[in-house]
């Protein structure tokens, strides 16, 4: 009788322990929260190796995709791109929250090109190219436009 009672108490404690130990992942469905974060344009995406490059106002950020949701060139992302670590990002184009790990941030174009070649050595036939976003193209057009006098 003592064994049955002891084993039932141990089983109950074990069940309680394993069901109470879990980490909640908070996903904000509030669009105003996400739209108040830093905005970035995806300028390179290689889902074969699981990395994509986001261009922000501060430079280029390389993110490792962690949840398997596809990110495409031209997608608009919101989140905290200014530091290392794992966090959630909002893909505005696909209207979903995705999880990623920032492995490099605040890079120049050339640094981002070298870094993505390191992380995805066989991407796009060995010579992966990061495209210019619409924002960068507009800046280049403004700088080369003739000045009216």
Secondary structure, DSSP 8 states (H G I E B T S, - for coil): -HHHHHHHHHHHHHHHHHHH----------HHHHHTSEEEEEEEEETTTTEEEEEETTEEEEEEE-S-----TT-EEEE--SSSEEEEEEETTTTEEEEEEEEEEEE-HHHHHHHHHHH-TTTTTT-------HHHHHHHHHHHS----
